């Protein structure tokens, strides 16, 4: 007898809460200045724009191995291209890491207040997502190590962390790795790694070069300003790269994406300019938020291109969100990630950040 209900998804798939992107419009449909997705306010390198304009091979499949792009990444970072795999953004690679090394009955571990994709990646392959307690919105190495069980198969850590902006030192990253069993895959998500200064390097790439259980992921969506092209990459031991290559899409990085990313890598001046703009803007906006500490606002120290603002006084995050939307800005409210009292605000132009700071001050003073 034929069922009238249709196919039934696996229970672990039904348990997924779909990823909710940062909004770009207000409740009334009005287009807002988008500071909700951590995009680069400077756009992308002129070299990347020029390369994209010259792409005219839409009828042809892309290089399935992203050979030129892997070589360019390797040249910039001193990595053997054979130890690099490219993906449709780093999101694809994070999902493939979980799929390759975890399944039903296994556990995927990550800190509280982590990137929402980690929970989704765990559930997609039938594994159990496990949150370890945070330490004042940052990654707590001791709590992560205490949460490891014989069922643990993958540990995800974003550094700097999204959505909090906190960052582990190289010593803490090394301590976390040293405390993990050798058969647990340690995935270090460095989507915001290029925003760190040279003396703030967390040592992840060096760990991935020396150990068989470390995978580092990066993206071209943030400092390189190529979010629309969806390009990410990962590096690790040959066995890890082979696993991901077995299960990734065969033509997963587009022709335009490969061309644009190669051009972007060749313009490190743009990367340095973006880092400098962000560093100055972040410091200035953090100071403005901290000046409202007596009104209950608190800035979580950030090393990324955004600031997590906590509303611990009379002014609520919901009210601030509405006021910023009225002023023309979309920022990120994250109640679904356990942060109803916070807004994540991308660092935009100096003018935009000054206007946002003024709105927050006005609303905080009005709230009492």
N, C-alpha and C positions, 0 to 999 in steps of 0.2 A: 504494500500500500504506500502510495506516495505521500510524503510529509508536506503539509501546507505551510510549514514555518520556514522552509529554505535552509541553506547551509548554516551551521552553527560554528562561530569562531572558537578557537581554543580558549579556555578560561583565562590563561595568562595574557592573551591578546585583549580579551574583553576588559581586563583589569587596567589597561593602559589609559591614562589621561593624556589625550593628544596634546602635543606641544602647541602652546599659544604664542604666536609671534608678537613682537612689540607693535603697538598700534601706531597708525599714522594719521588717523582721523578722530575727530571728536564725536561725542554721542549724537550730535546733530548732522554728522556726515561732513563737517567742515574739515578741509585739509589742514593739518598742523605741521609745524616744524618738528621733524622726527628726531627726538633725542631718546628713543626707547630701544634702540637696537645696536648701540655701540658701533655705529658706522663712522668712518673717518670724515670729519667735517671738511677736510681739504680735498676730498674726492680721491682720485688715483693719480699716479704718475702721468705726466704728459706723454711719456714714452709708451705707457700702456694704452692710453687713449689713442695714440697714433697707430699702434699695432692693431688695436681692435678695428679701427676704421679701415685698415687694409685687408681684413679677413674677407675672403670671397669664395670659400670652399665649403659652403653649407651642404652641398650635395654629397660630400665625401665623408666617410667615417674618420674619426680622429685616430691618431696613433694610439693603439690600445695600451701601450707600455709607457706613454708619456716620456719617451726617451730623452728628448732635448730638455724638457722641463726637469727631469730628475738630474740630468747632468748639470744644469744651471743651479739647482738647489745644492747639489753636492759641492760645486765650486764655491758658493757663498759660505757654506757652513763647514767645509772640510770633511765631507762624508762621502764614502764610496756610494755612487748611484745605485749599485746593486742592493744596498741596504735601505733604499727609499721606495715607498709606494705612494702613489697619488690617488686622491679620491674626490668625490663630489662634496666638497667642503670637508672639514675634519669630522663633521657629524657622521658621514658614511663610515669613516674609519673607526670611530668610537663604537658604532653599532657592530661593525665587523669584528672588532677585538673581542667584544662580549660573545658574539655568535661563534667565533672560532674556538673559544676556550671555556665557555660555560653553557649549561643547559639545564633541563629539569632536575631539581634536587641540589643544584649548586647555588652558591651565594656570590653576589656581586656587591662589593663594599665601596662606600664613598662617604665623605663627610656631610653632615647636615648643612643645608644652605649651599648645595652644589648646583652645577649646571643640570637643568631638567632632563637633558637627554640621557644622563646616566641611568636614571630610573627606567626610562623607556627602553634603553638598550638591554637592560637586565631582563625586563618582562618580555621583550620581543623573542628572546631565545628560551623562555620558560624558566629562567633562573629567578632566584629570590633577591630583590633589592634590599640591602641592609644599610641603614644610615648610622654612622658613628656620631656621637655628640661633638659639637663644635666647642671652640674656646673663644668666647666673645666674637662670634661671627667668623672666626678663622678656623683653619684646619688644625685639629689637635692630633698630633702624631701618636701620643700615648693612647688616646681613645681609639684611634684606628687600629693600632696593634692589638689592643685589648679585645677588639671586636672580631679579630680573625679566628676562624674555627676550621676544623678539618674540611668543611664544605666550601670554604672560600676559594674562589678560582680567579677572580679579577678584582683589582683595586683601582678605582679611578680617583685621581686628584687633579684639579685644575690649579695651575700656578702661573700667574696670579689667578685667584679664584673668581668665578662668575657665579652668583651676582654680587659678591661682597667686596671684591677688589683686594682682599688680603693676600699675603704672599709668604710662603715658607722660604727660609734661607737655604743655601746649598747644604749646610750642615744638617738641617732638619730633614731635607729630602733624602740625603744619604742615610740618615739614621732610620727613616721610615723604610727605605729599601732594605737595609741590612737586617731589619727585624722581621721581614716577610719571609715565609717559606719559599724555597727556590721554585716550587711548582705553582706559585701564584703569580699571575701576570700583573705587573705594575704599569698602569697606563698614566703617563704624565701629560696632561692636556695643557699645552703652552700656547693656546690661541692668542693670548695677550703677551706672550713672551718678548716680542720685539719692543714693547713699551718699557721694559726694564733697562736701566743703565748698565754699562759694561760690568761695573763692580757689584751688580745685583744678580748676576747670572746664577741660576739655581743648580747648575751642574747636570741637568737632565740629559743633555746630548752626550756628555762624557759617560754617564751611567749607561745609556743605551748602546754606546760603542763598546763597553767592557763586559756587559752582562747579558745573559740569554733570556732574562725575564723582564726586560724594560722596553716599553714602547713609548716613544714621544710623538705626540701629534701637534701639528701646527696648521695655520690657515692663512689664506690670502685675503680673507674677508675683513680683517680689522685694520692693521696699520697700512697694508698695501692698498686698501680701498677698493677691492674687487669682489665685494659681497655678491653682486649680481651674477658673477661668473661661476660661483660655487666651486672653488678649488682648495683642496687641503692636501697635506702630505704627512707621512709618518716615517719614522726611522727606528730600526731595532735590529736584533740579530737576524741572520739569514732565515732561520726557521720561522720566526714571527712574520717576516715579510712574505715568505712562501705561503703561509697559511692565509694571509689576507688576500694575496693574489689569487688563490684558489676560489675564493667566494665573492670577490668584488665583481661589479659589472664589467663586462669586457671592454666597453668603450665609455668608461665612466667620467672622463674629463673631456669636455668639448674641445673642438679645434680652437675656437676663440679663447677659451679659458687657458689652454696651453700657451698660445701665442702671447696673450696679455700677461700671464704670470712670468714668462721668460723675460719680457720687456721690463716688467716691474722689478724683477731681481737685478736687472742691470742698472737701475736708478736708485742706488742706495742713498743718494743725496735727498731724495724725496722721503725716504724712510727716516732719515735723521731729522729732516724738517718737521715731519709729522710727530716724531717723538718729542722734539723741543716744544712745539706748539702745545702738545698735550701736557707736558710736564709743567709748563708755566700756567696753563689754564686750570689744571687740576689743583695746583697749589693755591691759586687765587680764589677759586670757588670753595675749596675746603676752608680757607680762612673766613670767607663770608658766612659759611654755615656754622663754623665754630663760634663766630661772634654772636650767634643766636642761641648759644648754649643755655643762657639764662631763661630762654623761652621754650626749652625742652627739645631743641633740635641737636642731633649728634651726627657727626660724620665718621663713618668707619674708615680707618686709614686705608687708602687705595694705592695700588701700583699699576692699575689698569687705565683704561680711557673712559672711566665712569666713576661716579661717587655714589655709594649707598648712604642715603640720608635717613636717619631714624627719627621718628616723631614720638617723643616720650613725654610731651607736655600737653597743654590745652589744645594745640593745633594737631588735628589728626592727619594721617597720610591721605585719607580719602578727600578731606577738604582741600589739602594742598594740591592733590591731583586735579581736582575740579577747577581750582583757581588757575593753575598752570595751563590747563586746556583752554580756559576762557581767555588767557593771555596769548594763546596761539601755539602752545607747546605740548607735544606728546612725550611723556616719560613713562617709566615702567613701574607699575604697581604689582607686587608679587605675593598676594595672599595664598595662591596655590602652592607656593614654595615655603609656606610657613612664615612669611614676612608681611603680614597685613599692616604693620606699623612702619613700613619703610617704602621709599621710592628710590629706584636706581635711575640716575640721571647721567646720560652720556655727556662728555665734555664737547661742546660745540664751539662756535665762534665766541670771541671775547664779548661782543655785543649781546649775543644770546645768553651767555652765562651771567652777565651783569643784570639783564632783565629778569632772569629766573631768580637770582638772589634778591632782587628788589621785591618780587612777588612774594617770596617766602618771608621776607622781613615784614611786609605789610600784613600778610595773613597771620603771622605769629603774634604780632603786636595787637591785632584786632581780636585774636582769640583770648588774649589776657595772660 
